[in-house]
Amino acid sequence: MDIFFQQIINGLVQGSIYALVALGYTMVYGIMGLINFAHGEVVMIGTLVAITVTSSLI
């Protein structure tokens, strides 16, 4: 049963990340009227920094 709740939390976290990325795309598109393709690169750099920090703490 612990695995079930852990998967629920993992799904909520992953969904929240997707929602934040989509919100960023929506805000940039709404303000500029153009899609910013560099937005994905910024998300990727943030992910790499988070992985590096997390692995150094463990």
PDBQT receptor file of N, H, CA, C and O in Angstrom, charges set to zero:
ATOM      1  N   MET A   1       0.818  -1.196   0.000  1.00  0.00    +0.000 N 
ATOM      2  CA  MET A   1       0.000   0.000   0.000  1.00  0.00    +0.000 C 
ATOM      3  C   MET A   1       0.863   1.261   0.000  1.00  0.00    +0.000 C 
ATOM      4  O   MET A   1       0.442   2.304  -0.500  1.00  0.00    +0.000 OA
ATOM      5  N   ASP A   2       2.070   1.166   0.561  1.00  0.00    +0.000 N 
ATOM      6  H   ASP A   2       2.412   0.318   0.968  1.00  0.00    +0.000 HD
ATOM      7  CA  ASP A   2       2.971   2.317   0.550  1.00  0.00    +0.000 C 
ATOM      8  C   ASP A   2       3.358   2.717  -0.865  1.00  0.00    +0.000 C 
ATOM      9  O   ASP A   2       3.476   3.902  -1.175  1.00  0.00    +0.000 OA
ATOM     10  N   ILE A   3       3.554   1.715  -1.724  1.00  0.00    +0.000 N 
ATOM     11  H   ILE A   3       3.458   0.752  -1.471  1.00  0.00    +0.000 HD
ATOM     12  CA  ILE A   3       3.936   2.003  -3.103  1.00  0.00    +0.000 C 
ATOM     13  C   ILE A   3       2.818   2.758  -3.812  1.00  0.00    +0.000 C 
ATOM     14  O   ILE A   3       3.083   3.646  -4.623  1.00  0.00    +0.000 OA
ATOM     15  N   PHE A   4       1.578   2.413  -3.512  1.00  0.00    +0.000 N 
ATOM     16  H   PHE A   4       1.362   1.693  -2.853  1.00  0.00    +0.000 HD
ATOM     17  CA  PHE A   4       0.440   3.096  -4.129  1.00  0.00    +0.000 C 
ATOM     18  C   PHE A   4       0.448   4.584  -3.792  1.00  0.00    +0.000 C 
ATOM     19  O   PHE A   4       0.296   5.422  -4.681  1.00  0.00    +0.000 OA
ATOM     20  N   PHE A   5       0.623   4.915  -2.518  1.00  0.00    +0.000 N 
ATOM     21  H   PHE A   5       0.747   4.234  -1.796  1.00  0.00    +0.000 HD
ATOM     22  CA  PHE A   5       0.631   6.324  -2.118  1.00  0.00    +0.000 C 
ATOM     23  C   PHE A   5       1.855   7.057  -2.662  1.00  0.00    +0.000 C 
ATOM     24  O   PHE A   5       1.779   8.239  -2.998  1.00  0.00    +0.000 OA
ATOM     25  N   GLN A   6       2.973   6.357  -2.748  1.00  0.00    +0.000 N 
ATOM     26  H   GLN A   6       3.035   5.397  -2.476  1.00  0.00    +0.000 HD
ATOM     27  CA  GLN A   6       4.168   6.970  -3.318  1.00  0.00    +0.000 C 
ATOM     28  C   GLN A   6       3.943   7.299  -4.799  1.00  0.00    +0.000 C 
ATOM     29  O   GLN A   6       4.381   8.346  -5.276  1.00  0.00    +0.000 OA
ATOM     30  N   GLN A   7       3.268   6.414  -5.516  1.00  0.00    +0.000 N 
ATOM     31  H   GLN A   7       2.912   5.563  -5.129  1.00  0.00    +0.000 HD
ATOM     32  CA  GLN A   7       2.975   6.671  -6.923  1.00  0.00    +0.000 C 
ATOM     33  C   GLN A   7       1.967   7.809  -7.087  1.00  0.00    +0.000 C 
ATOM     34  O   GLN A   7       2.043   8.569  -8.052  1.00  0.00    +0.000 OA
ATOM     35  N   ILE A   8       1.035   7.928  -6.162  1.00  0.00    +0.000 N 
ATOM     36  H   ILE A   8       0.973   7.310  -5.378  1.00  0.00    +0.000 HD
ATOM     37  CA  ILE A   8       0.094   9.059  -6.184  1.00  0.00    +0.000 C 
ATOM     38  C   ILE A   8       0.855  10.373  -6.037  1.00  0.00    +0.000 C 
ATOM     39  O   ILE A   8       0.615  11.324  -6.782  1.00  0.00    +0.000 OA
ATOM     40  N   ILE A   9       1.772  10.422  -5.075  1.00  0.00    +0.000 N 
ATOM     41  H   ILE A   9       1.967   9.650  -4.470  1.00  0.00    +0.000 HD
ATOM     42  CA  ILE A   9       2.574  11.633  -4.860  1.00  0.00    +0.000 C 
ATOM     43  C   ILE A   9       3.445  11.921  -6.077  1.00  0.00    +0.000 C 
ATOM     44  O   ILE A   9       3.547  13.071  -6.505  1.00  0.00    +0.000 OA
ATOM     45  N   ASN A  10       4.079  10.885  -6.644  1.00  0.00    +0.000 N 
ATOM     46  H   ASN A  10       3.996   9.951  -6.297  1.00  0.00    +0.000 HD
ATOM     47  CA  ASN A  10       4.907  11.072  -7.836  1.00  0.00    +0.000 C 
ATOM     48  C   ASN A  10       4.087  11.628  -8.999  1.00  0.00    +0.000 C 
ATOM     49  O   ASN A  10       4.556  12.502  -9.728  1.00  0.00    +0.000 OA
ATOM     50  N   GLY A  11       2.879  11.129  -9.170  1.00  0.00    +0.000 N 
ATOM     51  H   GLY A  11       2.498  10.419  -8.577  1.00  0.00    +0.000 HD
ATOM     52  CA  GLY A  11       2.008  11.628 -10.226  1.00  0.00    +0.000 C 
ATOM     53  C   GLY A  11       1.610  13.075 -10.017  1.00  0.00    +0.000 C 
ATOM     54  O   GLY A  11       1.565  13.854 -10.969  1.00  0.00    +0.000 OA
ATOM     55  N   LEU A  12       1.322  13.439  -8.777  1.00  0.00    +0.000 N 
ATOM     56  H   LEU A  12       1.359  12.806  -8.004  1.00  0.00    +0.000 HD
ATOM     57  CA  LEU A  12       0.971  14.832  -8.480  1.00  0.00    +0.000 C 
ATOM     58  C   LEU A  12       2.147  15.771  -8.721  1.00  0.00    +0.000 C 
ATOM     59  O   LEU A  12       1.970  16.870  -9.246  1.00  0.00    +0.000 OA
ATOM     60  N   VAL A  13       3.340  15.342  -8.339  1.00  0.00    +0.000 N 
ATOM     61  H   VAL A  13       3.484  14.450  -7.912  1.00  0.00    +0.000 HD
ATOM     62  CA  VAL A  13       4.530  16.173  -8.552  1.00  0.00    +0.000 C 
ATOM     63  C   VAL A  13       4.797  16.342 -10.045  1.00  0.00    +0.000 C 
ATOM     64  O   VAL A  13       5.052  17.453 -10.509  1.00  0.00    +0.000 OA
ATOM     65  N   GLN A  14       4.741  15.251 -10.792  1.00  0.00    +0.000 N 
ATOM     66  H   GLN A  14       4.534  14.349 -10.415  1.00  0.00    +0.000 HD
ATOM     67  CA  GLN A  14       4.985  15.325 -12.235  1.00  0.00    +0.000 C 
ATOM     68  C   GLN A  14       3.926  16.182 -12.928  1.00  0.00    +0.000 C 
ATOM     69  O   GLN A  14       4.250  16.969 -13.818  1.00  0.00    +0.000 OA
ATOM     70  N   GLY A  15       2.677  16.036 -12.528  1.00  0.00    +0.000 N 
ATOM     71  H   GLY A  15       2.414  15.397 -11.805  1.00  0.00    +0.000 HD
ATOM     72  CA  GLY A  15       1.617  16.862 -13.086  1.00  0.00    +0.000 C 
ATOM     73  C   GLY A  15       1.795  18.333 -12.769  1.00  0.00    +0.000 C 
ATOM     74  O   GLY A  15       1.489  19.192 -13.596  1.00  0.00    +0.000 OA
ATOM     75  N   SER A  16       2.291  18.630 -11.571  1.00  0.00    +0.000 N 
ATOM     76  H   SER A  16       2.539  17.932 -10.899  1.00  0.00    +0.000 HD
ATOM     77  CA  SER A  16       2.548  20.022 -11.194  1.00  0.00    +0.000 C 
ATOM     78  C   SER A  16       3.662  20.622 -12.039  1.00  0.00    +0.000 C 
ATOM     79  O   SER A  16       3.588  21.786 -12.433  1.00  0.00    +0.000 OA
ATOM     80  N   ILE A  17       4.690  19.833 -12.316  1.00  0.00    +0.000 N 
ATOM     81  H   ILE A  17       4.749  18.888 -11.996  1.00  0.00    +0.000 HD
ATOM     82  CA  ILE A  17       5.784  20.320 -13.166  1.00  0.00    +0.000 C 
ATOM     83  C   ILE A  17       5.264  20.613 -14.571  1.00  0.00    +0.000 C 
ATOM     84  O   ILE A  17       5.584  21.652 -15.147  1.00  0.00    +0.000 OA
ATOM     85  N   TYR A  18       4.462  19.699 -15.125  1.00  0.00    +0.000 N 
ATOM     86  H   TYR A  18       4.202  18.854 -14.657  1.00  0.00    +0.000 HD
ATOM     87  CA  TYR A  18       3.882  19.932 -16.450  1.00  0.00    +0.000 C 
ATOM     88  C   TYR A  18       2.998  21.177 -16.456  1.00  0.00    +0.000 C 
ATOM     89  O   TYR A  18       3.009  21.944 -17.418  1.00  0.00    +0.000 OA
ATOM     90  N   ALA A  19       2.238  21.375 -15.388  1.00  0.00    +0.000 N 
ATOM     91  H   ALA A  19       2.229  20.752 -14.606  1.00  0.00    +0.000 HD
ATOM     92  CA  ALA A  19       1.354  22.541 -15.309  1.00  0.00    +0.000 C 
ATOM     93  C   ALA A  19       2.158  23.836 -15.257  1.00  0.00    +0.000 C 
ATOM     94  O   ALA A  19       1.780  24.824 -15.886  1.00  0.00    +0.000 OA
ATOM     95  N   LEU A  20       3.264  23.841 -14.512  1.00  0.00    +0.000 N 
ATOM     96  H   LEU A  20       3.571  23.039 -14.001  1.00  0.00    +0.000 HD
ATOM     97  CA  LEU A  20       4.091  25.047 -14.439  1.00  0.00    +0.000 C 
ATOM     98  C   LEU A  20       4.744  25.372 -15.780  1.00  0.00    +0.000 C 
ATOM     99  O   LEU A  20       4.820  26.538 -16.168  1.00  0.00    +0.000 OA
ATOM    100  N   VAL A  21       5.210  24.353 -16.484  1.00  0.00    +0.000 N 
ATOM    101  H   VAL A  21       5.148  23.406 -16.170  1.00  0.00    +0.000 HD
ATOM    102  CA  VAL A  21       5.801  24.579 -17.809  1.00  0.00    +0.000 C 
ATOM    103  C   VAL A  21       4.739  25.108 -18.771  1.00  0.00    +0.000 C 
ATOM    104  O   VAL A  21       5.000  26.042 -19.529  1.00  0.00    +0.000 OA
ATOM    105  N   ALA A  22       3.555  24.521 -18.745  1.00  0.00    +0.000 N 
ATOM    106  H   ALA A  22       3.343  23.762 -18.129  1.00  0.00    +0.000 HD
ATOM    107  CA  ALA A  22       2.470  24.980 -19.613  1.00  0.00    +0.000 C 
ATOM    108  C   ALA A  22       2.049  26.400 -19.266  1.00  0.00    +0.000 C 
ATOM    109  O   ALA A  22       1.735  27.191 -20.155  1.00  0.00    +0.000 OA
ATOM    110  N   LEU A  23       2.040  26.727 -17.979  1.00  0.00    +0.000 N 
ATOM    111  H   LEU A  23       2.295  26.084 -17.256  1.00  0.00    +0.000 HD
ATOM    112  CA  LEU A  23       1.701  28.089 -17.569  1.00  0.00    +0.000 C 
ATOM    113  C   LEU A  23       2.731  29.082 -18.090  1.00  0.00    +0.000 C 
ATOM    114  O   LEU A  23       2.376  30.179 -18.523  1.00  0.00    +0.000 OA
ATOM    115  N   GLY A  24       4.007  28.701 -18.049  1.00  0.00    +0.000 N 
ATOM    116  H   GLY A  24       4.296  27.811 -17.697  1.00  0.00    +0.000 HD
ATOM    117  CA  GLY A  24       5.060  29.567 -18.587  1.00  0.00    +0.000 C 
ATOM    118  C   GLY A  24       4.885  29.801 -20.078  1.00  0.00    +0.000 C 
ATOM    119  O   GLY A  24       4.997  30.933 -20.549  1.00  0.00    +0.000 OA
ATOM    120  N   TYR A  25       4.607  28.725 -20.829  1.00  0.00    +0.000 N 
ATOM    121  H   TYR A  25       4.516  27.805 -20.446  1.00  0.00    +0.000 HD
ATOM    122  CA  TYR A  25       4.362  28.878 -22.266  1.00  0.00    +0.000 C 
ATOM    123  C   TYR A  25       3.163  29.781 -22.524  1.00  0.00    +0.000 C 
ATOM    124  O   TYR A  25       3.206  30.636 -23.409  1.00  0.00    +0.000 OA
ATOM    125  N   THR A  26       2.105  29.595 -21.763  1.00  0.00    +0.000 N 
ATOM    126  H   THR A  26       2.070  28.900 -21.044  1.00  0.00    +0.000 HD
ATOM    127  CA  THR A  26       0.889  30.383 -21.953  1.00  0.00    +0.000 C 
ATOM    128  C   THR A  26       1.124  31.854 -21.661  1.00  0.00    +0.000 C 
ATOM    129  O   THR A  26       0.648  32.721 -22.394  1.00  0.00    +0.000 OA
ATOM    130  N   MET A  27       1.861  32.139 -20.586  1.00  0.00    +0.000 N 
ATOM    131  H   MET A  27       2.248  31.435 -19.991  1.00  0.00    +0.000 HD
ATOM    132  CA  MET A  27       2.130  33.539 -20.241  1.00  0.00    +0.000 C 
ATOM    133  C   MET A  27       2.984  34.222 -21.306  1.00  0.00    +0.000 C 
ATOM    134  O   MET A  27       2.699  35.354 -21.696  1.00  0.00    +0.000 OA
ATOM    135  N   VAL A  28       4.023  33.543 -21.776  1.00  0.00    +0.000 N 
ATOM    136  H   VAL A  28       4.254  32.623 -21.459  1.00  0.00    +0.000 HD
ATOM    137  CA  VAL A  28       4.891  34.137 -22.800  1.00  0.00    +0.000 C 
ATOM    138  C   VAL A  28       4.113  34.340 -24.094  1.00  0.00    +0.000 C 
ATOM    139  O   VAL A  28       4.228  35.388 -24.729  1.00  0.00    +0.000 OA
ATOM    140  N   TYR A  29       3.324  33.347 -24.487  1.00  0.00    +0.000 N 
ATOM    141  H   TYR A  29       3.231  32.495 -23.971  1.00  0.00    +0.000 HD
ATOM    142  CA  TYR A  29       2.549  33.474 -25.720  1.00  0.00    +0.000 C 
ATOM    143  C   TYR A  29       1.490  34.570 -25.592  1.00  0.00    +0.000 C 
ATOM    144  O   TYR A  29       1.240  35.303 -26.548  1.00  0.00    +0.000 OA
ATOM    145  N   GLY A  30       0.872  34.685 -24.427  1.00  0.00    +0.000 N 
ATOM    146  H   GLY A  30       1.075  34.089 -23.650  1.00  0.00    +0.000 HD
ATOM    147  CA  GLY A  30      -0.157  35.698 -24.227  1.00  0.00    +0.000 C 
ATOM    148  C   GLY A  30       0.394  37.112 -24.256  1.00  0.00    +0.000 C 
ATOM    149  O   GLY A  30      -0.266  38.031 -24.741  1.00  0.00    +0.000 OA
ATOM    150  N   ILE A  31       1.600  37.289 -23.739  1.00  0.00    +0.000 N 
ATOM    151  H   ILE A  31       2.137  36.543 -23.345  1.00  0.00    +0.000 HD
ATOM    152  CA  ILE A  31       2.187  38.634 -23.683  1.00  0.00    +0.000 C 
ATOM    153  C   ILE A  31       2.829  39.014 -25.007  1.00  0.00    +0.000 C 
ATOM    154  O   ILE A  31       2.596  40.106 -25.525  1.00  0.00    +0.000 OA
ATOM    155  N   MET A  32       3.649  38.103 -25.561  1.00  0.00    +0.000 N 
ATOM    156  H   MET A  32       3.838  37.216 -25.141  1.00  0.00    +0.000 HD
ATOM    157  CA  MET A  32       4.408  38.427 -26.765  1.00  0.00    +0.000 C 
ATOM    158  C   MET A  32       3.668  38.098 -28.052  1.00  0.00    +0.000 C 
ATOM    159  O   MET A  32       3.915  38.717 -29.086  1.00  0.00    +0.000 OA
ATOM    160  N   GLY A  33       2.770  37.136 -27.996  1.00  0.00    +0.000 N 
ATOM    161  H   GLY A  33       2.569  36.633 -27.156  1.00  0.00    +0.000 HD
ATOM    162  CA  GLY A  33       2.091  36.694 -29.205  1.00  0.00    +0.000 C 
ATOM    163  C   GLY A  33       2.933  35.733 -30.033  1.00  0.00    +0.000 C 
ATOM    164  O   GLY A  33       2.538  35.351 -31.134  1.00  0.00    +0.000 OA
ATOM    165  N   LEU A  34       4.090  35.342 -29.507  1.00  0.00    +0.000 N 
ATOM    166  H   LEU A  34       4.410  35.653 -28.612  1.00  0.00    +0.000 HD
ATOM    167  CA  LEU A  34       4.986  34.404 -30.175  1.00  0.00    +0.000 C 
ATOM    168  C   LEU A  34       5.338  33.280 -29.217  1.00  0.00    +0.000 C 
ATOM    169  O   LEU A  34       5.329  33.454 -27.999  1.00  0.00    +0.000 OA
ATOM    170  N   ILE A  35       5.648  32.121 -29.790  1.00  0.00    +0.000 N 
ATOM    171  H   ILE A  35       5.655  31.979 -30.780  1.00  0.00    +0.000 HD
ATOM    172  CA  ILE A  35       6.090  31.006 -28.954  1.00  0.00    +0.000 C 
ATOM    173  C   ILE A  35       7.591  31.134 -28.754  1.00  0.00    +0.000 C 
ATOM    174  O   ILE A  35       8.340  31.263 -29.722  1.00  0.00    +0.000 OA
ATOM    175  N   ASN A  36       8.030  31.099 -27.510  1.00  0.00    +0.000 N 
ATOM    176  H   ASN A  36       7.422  30.995 -26.724  1.00  0.00    +0.000 HD
ATOM    177  CA  ASN A  36       9.447  31.199 -27.187  1.00  0.00    +0.000 C 
ATOM    178  C   ASN A  36      10.015  29.785 -27.092  1.00  0.00    +0.000 C 
ATOM    179  O   ASN A  36       9.765  29.071 -26.121  1.00  0.00    +0.000 OA
ATOM    180  N   PHE A  37      10.784  29.386 -28.110  1.00  0.00    +0.000 N 
ATOM    181  H   PHE A  37      10.988  29.966 -28.899  1.00  0.00    +0.000 HD
ATOM    182  CA  PHE A  37      11.337  28.032 -28.124  1.00  0.00    +0.000 C 
ATOM    183  C   PHE A  37      12.477  27.877 -27.130  1.00  0.00    +0.000 C 
ATOM    184  O   PHE A  37      12.844  26.750 -26.798  1.00  0.00    +0.000 OA
ATOM    185  N   ALA A  38      13.046  28.969 -26.647  1.00  0.00    +0.000 N 
ATOM    186  H   ALA A  38      12.748  29.885 -26.917  1.00  0.00    +0.000 HD
ATOM    187  CA  ALA A  38      14.108  28.894 -25.642  1.00  0.00    +0.000 C 
ATOM    188  C   ALA A  38      13.549  28.529 -24.272  1.00  0.00    +0.000 C 
ATOM    189  O   ALA A  38      14.310  28.197 -23.363  1.00  0.00    +0.000 OA
ATOM    190  N   HIS A  39      12.241  28.586 -24.114  1.00  0.00    +0.000 N 
ATOM    191  H   HIS A  39      11.622  28.856 -24.852  1.00  0.00    +0.000 HD
ATOM    192  CA  HIS A  39      11.617  28.258 -22.831  1.00  0.00    +0.000 C 
ATOM    193  C   HIS A  39      11.924  26.817 -22.435  1.00  0.00    +0.000 C 
ATOM    194  O   HIS A  39      12.157  26.534 -21.260  1.00  0.00    +0.000 OA
ATOM    195  N   GLY A  40      11.926  25.925 -23.384  1.00  0.00    +0.000 N 
ATOM    196  H   GLY A  40      11.736  26.154 -24.339  1.00  0.00    +0.000 HD
ATOM    197  CA  GLY A  40      12.254  24.527 -23.113  1.00  0.00    +0.000 C 
ATOM    198  C   GLY A  40      13.684  24.360 -22.639  1.00  0.00    +0.000 C 
ATOM    199  O   GLY A  40      13.967  23.518 -21.787  1.00  0.00    +0.000 OA
ATOM    200  N   GLU A  41      14.588  25.160 -23.189  1.00  0.00    +0.000 N 
ATOM    201  H   GLU A  41      14.358  25.844 -23.881  1.00  0.00    +0.000 HD
ATOM    202  CA  GLU A  41      15.988  25.092 -22.761  1.00  0.00    +0.000 C 
ATOM    203  C   GLU A  41      16.145  25.585 -21.326  1.00  0.00    +0.000 C 
ATOM    204  O   GLU A  41      16.933  25.029 -20.560  1.00  0.00    +0.000 OA
ATOM    205  N   VAL A  42      15.409  26.611 -20.964  1.00  0.00    +0.000 N 
ATOM    206  H   VAL A  42      14.769  27.063 -21.586  1.00  0.00    +0.000 HD
ATOM    207  CA  VAL A  42      15.463  27.114 -19.590  1.00  0.00    +0.000 C 
ATOM    208  C   VAL A  42      14.947  26.056 -18.620  1.00  0.00    +0.000 C 
ATOM    209  O   VAL A  42      15.508  25.879 -17.538  1.00  0.00    +0.000 OA
ATOM    210  N   VAL A  43      13.892  25.359 -18.996  1.00  0.00    +0.000 N 
ATOM    211  H   VAL A  43      13.436  25.502 -19.874  1.00  0.00    +0.000 HD
ATOM    212  CA  VAL A  43      13.356  24.282 -18.159  1.00  0.00    +0.000 C 
ATOM    213  C   VAL A  43      14.379  23.161 -18.030  1.00  0.00    +0.000 C 
ATOM    214  O   VAL A  43      14.556  22.601 -16.948  1.00  0.00    +0.000 OA
ATOM    215  N   MET A  44      15.058  22.827 -19.138  1.00  0.00    +0.000 N 
ATOM    216  H   MET A  44      14.914  23.282 -20.017  1.00  0.00    +0.000 HD
ATOM    217  CA  MET A  44      16.063  21.766 -19.113  1.00  0.00    +0.000 C 
ATOM    218  C   MET A  44      17.239  22.139 -18.211  1.00  0.00    +0.000 C 
ATOM    219  O   MET A  44      17.721  21.299 -17.451  1.00  0.00    +0.000 OA
ATOM    220  N   ILE A  45      17.702  23.383 -18.283  1.00  0.00    +0.000 N 
ATOM    221  H   ILE A  45      17.310  24.065 -18.900  1.00  0.00    +0.000 HD
ATOM    222  CA  ILE A  45      18.806  23.824 -17.424  1.00  0.00    +0.000 C 
ATOM    223  C   ILE A  45      18.386  23.779 -15.961  1.00  0.00    +0.000 C 
ATOM    224  O   ILE A  45      19.170  23.367 -15.105  1.00  0.00    +0.000 OA
ATOM    225  N   GLY A  46      17.170  24.192 -15.666  1.00  0.00    +0.000 N 
ATOM    226  H   GLY A  46      16.533  24.527 -16.361  1.00  0.00    +0.000 HD
ATOM    227  CA  GLY A  46      16.667  24.114 -14.297  1.00  0.00    +0.000 C 
ATOM    228  C   GLY A  46      16.605  22.685 -13.794  1.00  0.00    +0.000 C 
ATOM    229  O   GLY A  46      16.907  22.412 -12.632  1.00  0.00    +0.000 OA
ATOM    230  N   THR A  47      16.210  21.768 -14.679  1.00  0.00    +0.000 N 
ATOM    231  H   THR A  47      15.965  21.990 -15.623  1.00  0.00    +0.000 HD
ATOM    232  CA  THR A  47      16.163  20.354 -14.302  1.00  0.00    +0.000 C 
ATOM    233  C   THR A  47      17.555  19.811 -14.026  1.00  0.00    +0.000 C 
ATOM    234  O   THR A  47      17.753  19.085 -13.052  1.00  0.00    +0.000 OA
ATOM    235  N   LEU A  48      18.518  20.154 -14.868  1.00  0.00    +0.000 N 
ATOM    236  H   LEU A  48      18.357  20.744 -15.659  1.00  0.00    +0.000 HD
ATOM    237  CA  LEU A  48      19.891  19.689 -14.660  1.00  0.00    +0.000 C 
ATOM    238  C   LEU A  48      20.487  20.241 -13.369  1.00  0.00    +0.000 C 
ATOM    239  O   LEU A  48      21.205  19.533 -12.663  1.00  0.00    +0.000 OA
ATOM    240  N   VAL A  49      20.194  21.498 -13.060  1.00  0.00    +0.000 N 
ATOM    241  H   VAL A  49      19.611  22.073 -13.633  1.00  0.00    +0.000 HD
ATOM    242  CA  VAL A  49      20.673  22.081 -11.799  1.00  0.00    +0.000 C 
ATOM    243  C   VAL A  49      20.036  21.368 -10.614  1.00  0.00    +0.000 C 
ATOM    244  O   VAL A  49      20.714  21.073  -9.629  1.00  0.00    +0.000 OA
ATOM    245  N   ALA A  50      18.745  21.091 -10.700  1.00  0.00    +0.000 N 
ATOM    246  H   ALA A  50      18.195  21.331 -11.500  1.00  0.00    +0.000 HD
ATOM    247  CA  ALA A  50      18.061  20.394  -9.605  1.00  0.00    +0.000 C 
ATOM    248  C   ALA A  50      18.622  18.991  -9.404  1.00  0.00    +0.000 C 
ATOM    249  O   ALA A  50      18.790  18.549  -8.267  1.00  0.00    +0.000 OA
ATOM    250  N   ILE A  51      18.911  18.287 -10.495  1.00  0.00    +0.000 N 
ATOM    251  H   ILE A  51      18.775  18.645 -11.418  1.00  0.00    +0.000 HD
ATOM    252  CA  ILE A  51      19.487  16.943 -10.378  1.00  0.00    +0.000 C 
ATOM    253  C   ILE A  51      20.875  17.007  -9.760  1.00  0.00    +0.000 C 
ATOM    254  O   ILE A  51      21.214  16.180  -8.914  1.00  0.00    +0.000 OA
ATOM    255  N   THR A  52      21.679  17.979 -10.172  1.00  0.00    +0.000 N 
ATOM    256  H   THR A  52      21.403  18.651 -10.860  1.00  0.00    +0.000 HD
ATOM    257  CA  THR A  52      23.032  18.121  -9.627  1.00  0.00    +0.000 C 
ATOM    258  C   THR A  52      23.000  18.424  -8.140  1.00  0.00    +0.000 C 
ATOM    259  O   THR A  52      23.748  17.828  -7.366  1.00  0.00    +0.000 OA
ATOM    260  N   VAL A  53      22.141  19.343  -7.739  1.00  0.00    +0.000 N 
ATOM    261  H   VAL A  53      21.532  19.827  -8.368  1.00  0.00    +0.000 HD
ATOM    262  CA  VAL A  53      22.047  19.703  -6.319  1.00  0.00    +0.000 C 
ATOM    263  C   VAL A  53      21.529  18.526  -5.502  1.00  0.00    +0.000 C 
ATOM    264  O   VAL A  53      22.040  18.242  -4.419  1.00  0.00    +0.000 OA
ATOM    265  N   THR A  54      20.520  17.848  -6.020  1.00  0.00    +0.000 N 
ATOM    266  H   THR A  54      20.105  18.079  -6.900  1.00  0.00    +0.000 HD
ATOM    267  CA  THR A  54      19.960  16.706  -5.300  1.00  0.00    +0.000 C 
ATOM    268  C   THR A  54      20.977  15.583  -5.146  1.00  0.00    +0.000 C 
ATOM    269  O   THR A  54      21.081  14.980  -4.078  1.00  0.00    +0.000 OA
ATOM    270  N   SER A  55      21.725  15.300  -6.204  1.00  0.00    +0.000 N 
ATOM    271  H   SER A  55      21.641  15.790  -7.072  1.00  0.00    +0.000 HD
ATOM    272  CA  SER A  55      22.711  14.216  -6.121  1.00  0.00    +0.000 C 
ATOM    273  C   SER A  55      23.878  14.578  -5.218  1.00  0.00    +0.000 C 
ATOM    274  O   SER A  55      24.483  13.693  -4.613  1.00  0.00    +0.000 OA
ATOM    275  N   SER A  56      24.208  15.860  -5.115  1.00  0.00    +0.000 N 
ATOM    276  H   SER A  56      23.717  16.579  -5.607  1.00  0.00    +0.000 HD
ATOM    277  CA  SER A  56      25.303  16.249  -4.221  1.00  0.00    +0.000 C 
ATOM    278  C   SER A  56      24.862  16.222  -2.759  1.00  0.00    +0.000 C 
ATOM    279  O   SER A  56      25.701  16.062  -1.872  1.00  0.00    +0.000 OA
ATOM    280  N   LEU A  57      23.576  16.372  -2.493  1.00  0.00    +0.000 N 
ATOM    281  H   LEU A  57      22.895  16.502  -3.214  1.00  0.00    +0.000 HD
ATOM    282  CA  LEU A  57      23.083  16.324  -1.119  1.00  0.00    +0.000 C 
ATOM    283  C   LEU A  57      22.923  14.897  -0.615  1.00  0.00    +0.000 C 
ATOM    284  O   LEU A  57      22.962  14.652   0.591  1.00  0.00    +0.000 OA
ATOM    285  N   ILE A  58      22.743  13.963  -1.529  1.00  0.00    +0.000 N 
ATOM    286  H   ILE A  58      22.711  14.162  -2.509  1.00  0.00    +0.000 HD
ATOM    287  CA  ILE A  58      22.525  12.563  -1.123  1.00  0.00    +0.000 C 
ATOM    288  C   ILE A  58      23.796  11.860  -0.909  1.00  0.00    +0.000 C 
ATOM    289  O   ILE A  58      23.797  10.678  -0.565  1.00  0.00    +0.000 OA
TER     290      ILE A  58
